[in-house]
Amino acid sequence: MVQVPGPFKTPPSLKLDPKPLAEVPARALSAEGADAGGGAAGGGTAGGGAAGGGTAGGGAAGGGAAGGRPGAAPARPASRRSEIPVFEVMQITDEVARRRHAGHDVVSLCAGEPSARPAPGTLQPAGYTGPLGTTPLREAIAGHYRDWYGVEIDPGRVAVTTGSSGAFQLVFLTAFDQGDRVALVSPGYPAYKNILSALGVEVVEIATGPDTRYQPTPELLEAAARERGDLAGVIVASPANPTGTMLGRAELQALVDWCARHGARFISDEIYHGISYAEPGPDQRGVSAVELHGDAIVINSFSKYWGMTGWRLGWALLPEDLVAPFEALASNFALSPPAPAQELAMRAFSAETYGERDGVVAGFARARALILDAAPALGWGTAAPSDGAFYYYSELGPQLERFGDSSSYARALLEGADVAVVPGGDFDPVAGHRAVRLSFAAGEAAVAEALERIIRFQA
Ligand SMILES: Cc1ncc(COP(=O)(O)O)c(C=O)c1O
């Protein structure tokens, strides 16, 4: 085996024998036991493996966060499908940017992108960044965890993605293989199960209701595993879409511990953190799973609290063992997250921006109060508590007798009163036909107007 010289380190999972990938037994390529030298990953580019520094496997990953492995079942290995060569050019692009940032005069003959950028005023210039995002943004995101949650995160574990949607695809691809079983709750955000299904992962939907505040519990996970078989992962959202319910610290801890004991990956969608209506206190913005266990996978985004949906920017916090496999997939699937969005997002973590966004959340709180106050007049059935996010999810109660199901109700409401609400079927294939979701992200004036129209429509 040839030891690759030069500055670019091959990430551990990519130190392949120089035989074709198909001939290498899949598990032999996993991060463990793959430390013996390595040929050139990524199509044999001379000059060796991929740029490692700061991205693949840098530093005390997993560290900082409280955790370790309570219950200590061995971590699941990364998926077999992530055992592909990293797209080396993207890692070198990252290394070039880092060196330039550090003051080096780097001449890059590396990337396949025109250096003659369009003139400002016609098109805006922007180039690729590293596959896991720019170093300053990854550091800024790590800083956000220090500020909000009091945990130290190695920026090398932060992967910037194309929205949290991009993070789901890459995390699921990295963590799970076809046929693996992953649990999530219903009602829930439909893209989790749809992406998992598209990737050939078996979705284990756990029906929840008001008794568990529409969230999973260790008992529910236990029952699901008994019925369907071992779980490779569990996905949780707090605050959740469509119910808005949140998990307290102890409840989240119990779920994280269950996963650690059973060797399942814990994936925490924290996209609605910061949008909560809880009493002021240390956990008001939401408890991050990474506070509780260093190996939790956290997914977040600039879309909701920061309101940057169209910039398509999110991130994942990865356990150390998944960084290199994730990077291999990201560098091939996405090349890099969008550069202008990353530049803009650097402003997200200032005191001024937090203050502005907290002001927006205060507006959501006022809009939410309008709905809660109007609930008796709406006369619907059981509603979820709406602890956070900007959703009110409610059964329609007596309106079902009149309209049959929530889709018919929503259609009639749109046609009869020009008010659009979402029927619950997408979120819950079993009981969602009885419920609707109202988003109060539209703000107080829109919500007040909609409520008036709905009450008039139902009269
Ligand atoms: C719970 C949840 N997660 C993730 C997303 C995806 O957001 P984005 O891809 O814009 O980050 C949404 C969007 O509505 C959501 O409700």
The ligand as a Tripos MOL2 file, in Angstrom:
@<TRIPOS>MOLECULE
LIG
   16    16     1     0     0
SMALL
NO_CHARGES

@<TRIPOS>ATOM
      1 C1        -40.0530   20.0550   11.2770 C.3       1 LIG1
      2 C2        -39.4200   20.5740   10.0300 C.ar      1 LIG1
      3 N1        -38.1740   20.1850    9.7370 N.ar      1 LIG1
      4 C3        -37.5780   20.6050    8.6040 C.ar      1 LIG1
      5 C4        -38.2090   21.4560    7.7050 C.ar      1 LIG1
      6 C5        -37.4780   21.8470    6.4290 C.3       1 LIG1
      7 O1        -36.9730   23.1210    6.4500 O.3       1 LIG1
      8 P1        -35.7380   23.6630    5.5880 P.3       1 LIG1
      9 O2        -35.3740   22.6540    4.5730 O.co2     1 LIG1
     10 O3        -36.2220   24.9400    4.9930 O.co2     1 LIG1
     11 O4        -34.6130   23.8870    6.5540 O.co2     1 LIG1
     12 C6        -39.4910   21.9210    7.9950 C.ar      1 LIG1
     13 C7        -40.1930   22.8320    7.0600 C.2       1 LIG1
     14 O5        -41.3250   23.1890    7.2330 O.2       1 LIG1
     15 C8        -40.1090   21.4600    9.1870 C.ar      1 LIG1
     16 O6        -41.3430   21.8370    9.5260 O.3       1 LIG1
@<TRIPOS>BOND
     1     1     2 1
     2     2     3 ar
     3     2    15 ar
     4     3     4 ar
     5     4     5 ar
     6     5     6 1
     7     5    12 ar
     8     6     7 1
     9     7     8 1
    10     8     9 2
    11     8    10 1
    12     8    11 1
    13    12    13 1
    14    12    15 ar
    15    13    14 2
    16    15    16 1
@<TRIPOS>SUBSTRUCTURE
     1 LIG1         1 GROUP 0 **** ****
